[in-house]
């Protein structure tokens, strides 16, 4: 008689999980990771080059460029990879498409993805169809200096921070980036008006002084 352990044909936990349509990946984890990091690297490089161009509003600073690059990568991950899951979650266990194999590899850390858990499907669908397009929209907003760019950034950052607790590393990275980014933006937003107002005050003072000297000179001459 075959015992329970010998009947298990998948690498997921719990070991007695029933996945009747499961087919093992024919690609190694290194191939999948190489694809993921390569495409992410292309998005980073292209966005970095684009943000380095001097537009009508001037060239973006280094930290701003890094933030825009981050949004571009988020758009790819949310829109493409998680979008695939939201569309094909029900056939992923037996599918051998590259992105399906990526999700089967990812599911070794969280088997809910390979059994199409209801909450996971809903969460990833919202993430894919909202935060994916929003991330690309944020890239466009910063490149074209749209007035709503910081509001959009806040919405995306808060949305990403609400990812389920199983993605601890991703949440931690988002929180660190968001906090650093907000501190930087706050410093700029507080310093720039003070600097601008001081320049305006100094200009107004010099103008008034010049007017008084001119008036005095005219009086003496008369």
C-alpha positions in Angstrom: 0.0 0.0 0.0 1.4 3.4 -1.0 1.8 5.8 1.9 0.9 9.5 1.9 4.4 10.8 1.4 5.1 8.7 -1.7 1.9 10.0 -3.2 3.1 13.6 -3.1 4.1 14.7 -6.6 4.8 18.4 -6.0 7.3 20.5 -3.9 4.8 22.6 -2.0 3.6 22.7 1.6 1.6 21.3 3.2 2.9 18.1 1.7 -0.7 16.6 1.5 -1.8 19.6 -0.7 -3.9 18.3 -3.6 -2.8 19.8 -7.0 -4.0 17.3 -9.6 -3.0 19.3 -12.6 0.5 20.1 -11.4 3.3 19.7 -13.9 6.9 20.2 -12.8 8.9 23.1 -14.4 11.2 22.3 -17.2 13.2 25.5 -16.6 15.7 26.0 -13.7 15.3 28.6 -11.1 18.5 30.3 -12.4 16.9 30.7 -15.8 13.8 32.2 -14.3 15.7 34.6 -12.1 18.0 35.6 -15.0 14.9 36.6 -17.0 13.4 38.5 -14.2 16.5 40.5 -13.3 17.4 41.1 -17.0 14.1 42.6 -17.9 14.0 44.6 -14.7 17.5 45.8 -15.5 16.4 46.9 -19.0 13.6 48.9 -17.5 16.0 50.5 -15.0 18.5 51.4 -17.7 16.1 52.8 -20.2 14.2 54.9 -17.6 17.6 56.1 -16.2 18.6 57.3 -19.6 15.3 58.9 -20.3 15.3 60.8 -17.0 18.8 62.0 -17.7 17.7 64.1 -20.6 17.2 67.8 -20.0 13.6 68.8 -20.8 11.7 72.0 -20.6 11.5 71.8 -16.8 15.2 71.0 -16.5 17.0 67.8 -15.6 15.7 65.6 -12.8 18.0 65.1 -9.7 19.6 61.8 -8.9 17.2 60.8 -6.2 14.2 61.7 -8.3 15.6 59.7 -11.2 16.0 56.7 -9.0 12.4 57.0 -7.7 11.1 57.2 -11.3 13.2 54.1 -12.2 11.7 52.3 -9.2 8.2 53.2 -10.5 9.1 51.8 -13.9 10.2 48.5 -12.4 7.0 48.4 -10.3 4.9 48.9 -13.4 6.6 45.9 -15.0 6.3 43.6 -12.0 2.7 44.6 -11.2 1.4 45.0 -14.7 3.1 42.1 -16.5 4.0 39.5 -14.0 1.2 39.9 -11.5 -1.2 40.6 -14.5 -0.3 37.2 -15.8 -1.3 35.6 -12.5 -4.6 37.5 -12.4 -5.5 36.2 -15.9 -4.2 32.6 -15.8 -4.2 31.7 -12.1 -6.5 28.7 -12.7 -4.1 27.0 -15.3 -0.7 27.9 -13.8 -0.1 24.6 -12.0 -0.2 22.7 -15.3 1.0 25.4 -17.7 4.6 25.5 -19.0 4.6 29.1 -20.2 7.6 31.1 -18.9 5.6 33.3 -16.6 3.5 30.4 -15.3 6.8 28.6 -14.4 7.9 31.8 -12.6 4.8 31.7 -10.5 5.2 28.0 -9.8 8.7 28.7 -8.6 7.5 31.6 -6.5 4.8 29.4 -5.0 7.4 27.3 -3.3 7.5 30.1 -0.7 3.7 30.5 -0.6 1.6 27.6 -1.9 -1.5 29.8 -2.0 -0.5 31.0 -5.5 -0.4 27.5 -7.0 -3.9 26.6 -5.6 -5.5 29.9 -6.7 -6.4 31.0 -3.1 -9.4 33.4 -3.3 -7.8 36.2 -1.3 -4.5 35.9 -3.2 -6.2 36.1 -6.6 -8.2 39.1 -5.5 -5.2 40.9 -4.0 -3.0 40.3 -7.1 -5.8 41.3 -9.4 -6.2 44.6 -7.7 -2.4 45.1 -7.6 -2.0 44.2 -11.3 -4.8 46.4 -12.7 -4.4 49.4 -10.4 -0.8 49.7 -9.2 0.7 48.5 -12.5 -0.9 51.3 -14.7 -0.6 53.8 -11.9 3.2 53.1 -11.7 3.6 53.8 -15.4 1.4 56.9 -15.0 3.7 58.1 -12.3 6.7 57.7 -14.6 4.9 59.8 -17.2 3.8 62.4 -14.6 7.4 63.0 -13.4 8.9 63.1 -16.9 6.3 65.7 -18.0 6.3 67.6 -14.7 2.6 67.1 -14.1 1.2 69.0 -11.0 -0.5 65.8 -9.7 2.7 63.7 -9.7 3.3 63.8 -5.9 -0.3 62.9 -5.2 0.0 60.0 -7.5 3.2 59.0 -5.9 1.6 59.0 -2.5 -1.3 56.9 -3.7 0.9 54.3 -5.2 3.3 54.2 -2.2 0.4 53.7 0.3 -1.1 51.1 -2.0 2.1 49.2 -2.2 2.6 49.3 1.5 -0.8 47.6 1.9 0.5 44.4 0.2 -0.3 41.3 2.3 2.0 40.5 5.2 3.5 37.5 3.5 5.6 39.8 1.3 7.6 41.1 4.2 10.8 41.9 2.3 8.9 43.8 -0.4 6.9 45.7 2.2 10.1 46.6 4.0 11.8 47.8 0.8 8.7 49.9 0.0 8.6 51.4 3.5 12.3 52.3 3.5 12.1 53.8 0.0 8.9 55.7 0.8 10.2 57.2 4.1 13.5 58.3 2.6 11.7 59.7 -0.4 9.2 61.6 1.7 11.9 63.0 4.0 13.8 64.2 0.9 10.7 65.8 -0.7 9.7 67.4 2.6 13.2 68.9 2.9 13.1 70.3 -0.6 9.6 71.6 -0.3 10.5 73.4 3.0 13.9 74.7 1.8 12.9 75.9 -1.6 10.1 78.3 -0.6 12.3 79.8 2.1 15.2 80.3 -0.4 12.8 81.8 -2.9 11.2 84.1 -0.5 14.6 85.3 0.9 15.7 86.0 -2.7 12.4 87.9 -3.3 12.9 89.9 -0.1 16.5 90.7 -0.9 15.5 91.8 -4.4 12.7 94.0 -3.0 15.0 95.6 -0.5 17.6 96.4 -3.1 14.9 97.8 -5.4 13.6 100.0 -2.6 17.1 101.2 -1.7 17.8 102.0 -5.3 14.5 104.0 -5.5 15.4 106.0 -2.4 18.9 106.8 -3.7 17.5 107.9 -7.0 14.9 110.1 -5.3 17.6 111.6 -3.1 19.8 112.2 -6.1 17.0 113.9 -8.0 16.2 116.2 -5.0 19.8 117.3 -4.5 20.2 118.0 -8.2 17.1 120.2 -8.1 
